[in-house]
Amino acid sequence: MMFLACCYNDPDMLIDPDTIYPTRADCPEAPKSRFKPQPRRTLSPRRWKLLFNEEGCLDAAGMIKRVQRGGIHPNIKGEVWEYLLGCYDPKSTTEQRNQLRQQRRLEYEKLKTKCREMDTTVGSGRVITMPVITEDGQPIEDPNANGGARASSVGVEQQTSNSTLPKEVIQWKLLLHQIGLDVNRTDRTLVYYESQENLARLWDILSVYAWVDNDIGYCQGMSDLCSPISIILEHEADAFWCFERLMRRVRDNFKSTSTSIGVRSQLTTLSSIMKAVDPKLHEHLENLDGGEYLFAFRMLMVLFRREFSFIDTMYLWELMWSMEYNPGLFSMLESKTGTSNANDENTLKQCGKFEKKNLQAAKKEEQIPLSVFVVASVIEAKNKRLMGEAKGLDDVVKILNEITGSIDAKKACRGALTIHEKYLTTVKAS
């Protein structure tokens, strides 16, 4: 590796990601990382700069090609993720992006100020881990404050008025301690979260998001999705908007009713895919009462955070996002159409491998995300063991739990693309 890096005169490729995202010495059980930057494969800082023209417009095709080949160098992950998630238009100039970035930072400050008015813990560097309000909107007394309300959590609205709080404010304040409890459990193997300031930053982002998206609010698992973004993007406002873009992709998974949660629809789709591409394994799992694929629930909810190390999770995510990439993503998100009908030659050249296949197939129904095919790929990789050793659902869970830290992200994505193509062929023939 060192020889190759020197040959290509790119010292950045010598970096070990484990030194940028170190794990705590008292956490030897943390999964080992496989990802290492590779010369002429990984998108390096030097190559990244060369992908922009004089006006600052990005060569999206060049970005996608390199990310799909070998991921992103740790020093530029944040910048590249903003494009992969649709925060910026690749055709935008440097000046246009600077204006948009400033506009978003001001908007985030307004949102955070509003949240601080409702609860003064927001932006204070602290994290709430105990309930601060009852379901009817009454402040909960702090046992350490001589019978008084939790002063740090009493917002301006409660300080200046004895009137009942609006329903949406009560609903939001009821979530704050749950966010705090989850933040304190998120990525605890990382040295980064030994800092109270970093914990509070993650809590602030999630608390503001819970206010903005009052339909979803906050659900367990969202801290796992937000954490890598909070770590790799230096400015808190940039991290918030990047997370907001990610949630646009996955928020339906968190929609719930009294009887079900949104991710069940993806599990149903997974079942259909497995039935089409590997009917024998699907039948075997059905006979074991696993036909609903509930054992894959966690993989889809937190996008494989438990199956991969922190570093390898980020590598898997950027591989998936690059394969799903469409140069019209920014415009789709801004217009909230969520779809792109453009499949001309120029657009296809700038699309990821997975997106290109979908556009060429001209499927009109809602597209299945690549993550579902990655789950299918992971299950399919354990075909022999599942067919030969699984005598009950507990065995299925045990076999799949053993994959933690042992999966190759690129191989999983490659397998997902193969299954996707087979699925499209099977569906077309049926």
Legacy VTK file of the C-alpha trace (Angstrom):
# vtk DataFile Version 3.0
C-alpha trace
ASCII
DATASET POLYDATA
POINTS 430 float
0.000 0.000 0.000
2.775 2.436 0.937
4.718 1.624 -2.211
1.682 2.213 -4.406
0.861 5.489 -2.682
4.383 6.763 -3.232
4.293 5.658 -6.842
1.185 7.680 -7.470
2.584 10.605 -5.477
-0.503 10.944 -3.268
0.556 10.853 0.410
-3.098 11.289 1.458
-3.650 7.633 0.559
-1.302 6.538 3.345
-3.839 7.560 5.968
-5.395 4.959 8.250
-9.100 5.746 8.899
-8.792 4.232 12.380
-6.552 7.151 13.348
-9.244 9.649 12.291
-12.118 7.823 14.019
-10.293 6.095 16.895
-12.060 3.662 19.202
-11.709 3.765 22.965
-9.011 1.548 24.476
-11.586 -0.032 26.795
-13.719 -1.229 23.840
-11.763 -4.134 22.304
-15.052 -5.748 21.234
-15.674 -3.073 18.570
-15.777 -4.645 15.072
-12.549 -4.282 13.111
-12.631 -2.097 10.016
-11.810 -3.384 6.554
-11.890 -0.135 4.580
-8.580 1.476 3.663
-8.075 4.203 1.030
-6.672 2.700 -2.174
-4.560 4.600 -4.729
-6.356 5.165 -8.054
-9.573 3.712 -6.647
-10.645 5.785 -3.620
-11.764 9.378 -4.269
-8.843 11.365 -2.838
-8.736 15.054 -1.805
-6.530 15.824 -4.806
-8.829 14.065 -7.281
-11.866 15.733 -5.673
-10.473 19.217 -6.374
-9.821 18.278 -9.991
-13.477 17.311 -10.488
-14.554 20.986 -10.311
-14.227 23.414 -13.214
-13.263 27.093 -12.898
-16.825 28.159 -11.978
-17.034 25.398 -9.356
-19.378 23.032 -11.227
-18.829 19.355 -10.377
-18.125 16.517 -12.789
-20.777 14.211 -11.270
-19.862 11.288 -13.526
-16.245 11.451 -12.338
-17.334 11.578 -8.700
-19.655 8.592 -9.005
-17.163 6.505 -10.928
-14.466 6.946 -8.287
-16.732 6.502 -5.240
-18.249 3.316 -6.679
-14.742 2.011 -7.275
-13.215 2.616 -3.866
-15.196 4.897 -1.566
-14.188 8.327 -0.254
-11.075 9.502 1.549
-11.863 10.351 5.217
-10.710 13.981 4.836
-13.410 14.813 2.257
-16.283 12.506 3.246
-18.452 15.348 4.511
-18.131 17.444 1.344
-18.841 14.496 -0.954
-21.755 13.197 1.134
-23.462 16.564 0.718
-23.555 15.904 -3.029
-24.463 12.214 -2.759
-27.433 13.086 -0.534
-28.593 15.938 -2.758
-27.674 18.955 -0.620
-26.143 20.626 -3.665
-26.659 20.599 -7.412
-23.532 19.388 -9.263
-24.203 22.103 -11.859
-24.110 24.874 -9.216
-21.202 27.313 -9.064
-19.053 27.958 -6.012
-20.813 31.289 -5.458
-24.281 29.709 -5.684
-23.327 27.024 -3.152
-21.850 29.558 -0.755
-25.081 31.556 -0.882
-27.200 28.452 -0.320
-24.959 27.271 2.509
-25.199 30.637 4.250
-28.959 30.706 3.765
-29.307 27.238 5.302
-27.066 28.112 8.237
-29.223 31.130 9.012
-32.364 28.999 8.719
-30.914 26.417 11.106
-30.042 29.128 13.631
-33.647 30.360 13.499
-34.947 26.835 14.074
-32.501 26.262 16.915
-33.406 29.592 18.508
-37.079 28.631 18.378
-36.273 25.320 20.063
-34.192 27.118 22.687
-37.177 29.337 23.471
-39.201 26.193 24.151
-36.430 24.472 26.115
-33.288 26.241 27.247
-31.204 23.050 27.245
-30.988 23.314 23.444
-27.631 24.842 22.572
-26.453 24.810 26.199
-23.927 22.000 25.803
-26.066 19.710 27.955
-28.218 16.686 27.146
-31.631 15.873 28.641
-32.000 12.267 29.807
-34.971 12.587 32.191
-38.582 13.509 31.311
-39.143 17.263 31.545
-42.897 17.423 31.027
-46.058 15.407 31.614
-48.401 14.410 28.808
-50.761 17.219 29.823
-47.955 19.787 29.579
-46.971 20.228 33.232
-43.241 20.638 34.060
-41.801 17.669 35.954
-40.074 18.542 39.182
-36.342 17.964 39.489
-35.719 15.788 42.592
-32.425 17.649 43.117
-33.960 21.118 42.962
-35.899 21.237 46.261
-39.248 20.654 44.636
-38.747 23.153 41.812
-39.227 22.549 38.126
-36.179 21.663 36.038
-35.021 25.242 35.504
-32.658 24.283 32.693
-35.558 22.873 30.710
-38.212 25.496 31.286
-38.614 27.437 28.074
-39.493 31.078 27.668
-43.109 30.162 26.904
-43.495 28.528 30.335
-41.553 31.225 32.155
-43.696 34.047 30.798
-47.092 32.391 30.742
-49.159 30.029 32.852
-51.322 29.089 29.884
-51.372 25.558 28.491
-48.613 24.817 26.015
-49.593 24.085 22.411
-49.995 20.389 21.620
-47.026 20.320 19.213
-44.719 21.818 21.863
-45.789 19.220 24.443
-45.305 16.479 21.866
-41.785 17.742 21.112
-40.747 18.155 24.755
-41.910 14.616 25.507
-39.276 13.354 23.037
-36.265 15.224 24.435
-35.245 12.750 27.128
-35.605 9.774 24.755
-33.274 11.518 22.303
-30.824 12.062 25.162
-30.930 8.437 26.284
-30.257 7.261 22.728
-27.488 9.826 22.157
-25.702 8.534 25.263
-25.829 5.004 23.804
-24.785 5.901 20.250
-21.296 4.959 19.025
-19.977 4.742 22.568
-16.905 2.878 21.318
-15.645 6.089 19.652
-13.242 8.454 21.386
-15.195 11.300 19.742
-18.133 10.821 22.097
-16.027 11.033 25.231
-16.595 14.777 24.738
-19.774 16.204 26.282
-19.718 18.917 23.630
-19.964 16.323 20.847
-22.777 14.470 22.593
-24.682 17.745 23.007
-24.172 18.611 19.343
-25.765 15.322 18.246
-28.622 15.875 20.717
-29.173 19.424 19.410
-29.360 18.276 15.781
-31.844 15.509 16.585
-33.928 17.783 18.841
-34.212 20.465 16.157
-35.078 17.815 13.561
-37.798 16.429 15.846
-39.354 19.898 15.915
-39.085 20.431 12.143
-40.512 17.027 11.218
-43.368 16.884 13.713
-45.027 14.042 11.801
-42.143 11.667 12.593
-40.556 13.583 15.470
-37.934 11.245 16.817
-37.742 7.452 16.745
-35.136 5.068 18.073
-32.498 4.433 15.423
-32.331 7.987 14.129
-29.337 8.770 16.353
-27.446 5.922 14.640
-28.127 7.512 11.254
-27.247 11.039 12.376
-24.052 10.247 14.272
-21.665 9.715 11.301
-22.964 12.892 9.643
-22.501 14.920 12.833
-18.929 13.640 13.088
-17.732 14.214 9.518
-19.280 17.664 8.901
-17.566 20.439 10.805
-20.431 22.950 10.910
-23.477 21.875 12.918
-25.944 23.497 10.517
-24.387 21.675 7.535
-24.682 18.396 9.451
-28.344 19.109 10.215
-29.286 19.696 6.579
-27.296 16.690 5.425
-29.158 14.550 7.987
-32.440 16.066 6.854
-31.628 14.912 3.302
-30.847 11.411 4.534
-34.141 11.319 6.410
-35.964 12.159 3.168
-34.760 8.759 1.938
-35.620 6.702 4.998
-38.318 8.582 6.939
-41.112 6.287 5.700
-39.423 3.483 7.648
-40.078 5.432 10.852
-43.748 6.150 10.195
-45.786 4.106 12.623
-49.338 3.379 13.664
-50.679 1.558 16.689
-50.327 -1.746 14.793
-47.329 -1.408 12.478
-44.193 0.518 11.557
-43.280 1.771 8.092
-40.268 -0.494 7.598
-42.695 -3.433 7.331
-43.390 -2.415 3.712
-39.690 -2.844 2.886
-39.688 -6.227 4.630
-42.638 -7.252 2.455
-40.696 -6.112 -0.615
-37.655 -8.071 0.595
-39.842 -11.158 0.864
-41.002 -10.677 -2.749
-37.414 -10.251 -3.957
-36.190 -13.404 -2.209
-39.161 -15.383 -3.510
-38.301 -14.263 -7.062
-34.517 -14.762 -7.000
-34.159 -17.737 -4.617
-37.509 -19.520 -4.217
-35.954 -22.514 -2.401
-34.356 -20.400 0.324
-37.518 -18.297 0.613
-39.649 -21.426 1.035
-37.237 -22.741 3.665
-37.452 -19.479 5.612
-41.257 -19.502 5.308
-41.344 -23.015 6.752
-39.349 -21.684 9.710
-41.922 -18.877 10.223
-39.417 -16.387 8.827
-41.290 -15.506 5.641
-42.019 -11.988 6.926
-38.256 -11.384 7.242
-38.589 -9.649 10.613
-35.035 -10.794 11.373
-33.878 -8.163 8.827
-35.747 -5.340 10.610
-32.637 -3.851 12.227
-30.550 -3.889 9.035
-33.087 -1.712 7.236
-33.948 0.593 10.143
-30.383 1.724 10.890
-28.794 0.860 7.529
-26.467 -1.882 8.785
-24.978 0.096 11.682
-24.848 -3.098 13.791
-23.456 -5.357 11.056
-20.462 -3.159 10.136
-17.833 -1.194 12.025
-18.282 2.579 12.147
-15.789 3.115 9.314
-17.144 0.293 7.160
-20.710 1.539 7.653
-19.703 4.881 6.157
-18.010 3.053 3.283
-21.149 0.963 2.660
-23.393 4.040 2.774
-21.308 5.988 0.248
-21.164 2.963 -2.051
-24.969 2.636 -1.924
-25.592 6.368 -2.364
-23.179 6.562 -5.299
-24.878 3.593 -6.969
-28.298 5.212 -6.427
-27.096 8.662 -7.500
-29.019 10.713 -10.039
-27.636 14.141 -11.094
-31.169 15.517 -10.791
-31.382 14.543 -7.106
-31.023 18.107 -5.811
-33.784 19.360 -8.126
-36.037 16.430 -7.196
-35.656 17.165 -3.484
-36.134 20.894 -3.906
-39.285 20.375 -5.979
-40.357 17.476 -3.716
-41.370 15.342 -6.714
-39.086 12.519 -5.653
-38.860 11.168 -9.191
-36.845 11.751 -12.332
-38.025 10.799 -15.784
-34.867 11.941 -17.538
-33.043 8.982 -19.069
-31.139 10.630 -21.915
-27.583 9.512 -22.609
-25.981 12.443 -20.757
-28.059 11.839 -17.625
-27.360 8.103 -17.666
-23.604 8.773 -17.776
-23.875 10.694 -14.504
-26.038 8.095 -12.761
-24.886 5.358 -10.429
-25.020 1.734 -11.570
-28.237 0.948 -9.694
-30.063 4.111 -10.777
-29.002 3.580 -14.391
-30.576 0.096 -14.413
-33.816 1.469 -12.952
-34.038 4.236 -15.552
-33.310 1.816 -18.374
-35.973 -0.560 -17.071
-38.418 2.387 -17.167
-40.305 1.112 -14.112
-43.204 3.436 -13.313
-43.979 2.138 -9.838
-42.119 3.360 -6.787
-38.506 2.235 -6.918
-37.114 -0.165 -4.347
-34.088 1.284 -2.504
-30.732 -0.439 -2.962
-30.550 -1.150 0.787
-33.291 -3.783 0.414
-31.234 -5.567 -2.244
-28.147 -5.333 0.000
-30.098 -7.156 2.723
-31.070 -9.771 0.133
-27.397 -10.052 -0.837
-26.349 -10.589 2.791
-29.020 -13.276 3.260
-28.128 -14.928 -0.046
-24.453 -15.047 0.967
-25.490 -17.279 3.890
-27.643 -19.529 1.668
-25.766 -22.782 2.384
-25.713 -22.319 6.149
-29.349 -21.205 6.291
-30.470 -24.166 4.172
-28.274 -26.696 5.976
-28.174 -25.544 9.598
-31.292 -23.458 10.302
-33.915 -25.681 11.937
-35.841 -22.785 13.478
-36.098 -19.007 13.440
-33.608 -18.738 16.303
-31.006 -20.432 14.098
-31.677 -17.915 11.309
-31.148 -15.017 13.715
-27.984 -16.633 15.124
-26.430 -17.209 11.683
-27.166 -13.659 10.555
-25.925 -12.152 13.834
-22.571 -13.847 13.259
-21.927 -11.700 10.180
-21.180 -8.621 12.323
-17.765 -7.287 11.388
-17.169 -10.002 8.796
-18.994 -8.626 5.738
-17.196 -6.963 2.852
-19.185 -3.822 1.966
-18.199 -3.806 -1.681
-18.978 -7.496 -2.108
-22.391 -6.961 -0.489
-23.154 -4.108 -2.921
-21.919 -6.123 -5.877
-24.196 -8.973 -4.820
-27.087 -6.510 -4.448
-26.634 -5.288 -8.027
-26.653 -8.898 -9.284
-29.848 -9.671 -7.365
-31.411 -6.422 -8.610
-30.724 -7.366 -12.237
-32.052 -10.888 -11.684
-35.154 -9.489 -9.999
-35.848 -7.064 -12.866
-35.486 -9.926 -15.358
-37.766 -12.209 -13.320
-40.442 -9.533 -12.863
-40.311 -8.626 -16.558
-40.763 -12.277 -17.563
-43.675 -12.852 -15.200
LINES 1 431
430 0 1 2 3 4 5 6 7 8 9 10 11 12 13 14 15 16 17 18 19 20 21 22 23 24 25 26 27 28 29 30 31 32 33 34 35 36 37 38 39 40 41 42 43 44 45 46 47 48 49 50 51 52 53 54 55 56 57 58 59 60 61 62 63 64 65 66 67 68 69 70 71 72 73 74 75 76 77 78 79 80 81 82 83 84 85 86 87 88 89 90 91 92 93 94 95 96 97 98 99 100 101 102 103 104 105 106 107 108 109 110 111 112 113 114 115 116 117 118 119 120 121 122 123 124 125 126 127 128 129 130 131 132 133 134 135 136 137 138 139 140 141 142 143 144 145 146 147 148 149 150 151 152 153 154 155 156 157 158 159 160 161 162 163 164 165 166 167 168 169 170 171 172 173 174 175 176 177 178 179 180 181 182 183 184 185 186 187 188 189 190 191 192 193 194 195 196 197 198 199 200 201 202 203 204 205 206 207 208 209 210 211 212 213 214 215 216 217 218 219 220 221 222 223 224 225 226 227 228 229 230 231 232 233 234 235 236 237 238 239 240 241 242 243 244 245 246 247 248 249 250 251 252 253 254 255 256 257 258 259 260 261 262 263 264 265 266 267 268 269 270 271 272 273 274 275 276 277 278 279 280 281 282 283 284 285 286 287 288 289 290 291 292 293 294 295 296 297 298 299 300 301 302 303 304 305 306 307 308 309 310 311 312 313 314 315 316 317 318 319 320 321 322 323 324 325 326 327 328 329 330 331 332 333 334 335 336 337 338 339 340 341 342 343 344 345 346 347 348 349 350 351 352 353 354 355 356 357 358 359 360 361 362 363 364 365 366 367 368 369 370 371 372 373 374 375 376 377 378 379 380 381 382 383 384 385 386 387 388 389 390 391 392 393 394 395 396 397 398 399 400 401 402 403 404 405 406 407 408 409 410 411 412 413 414 415 416 417 418 419 420 421 422 423 424 425 426 427 428 429
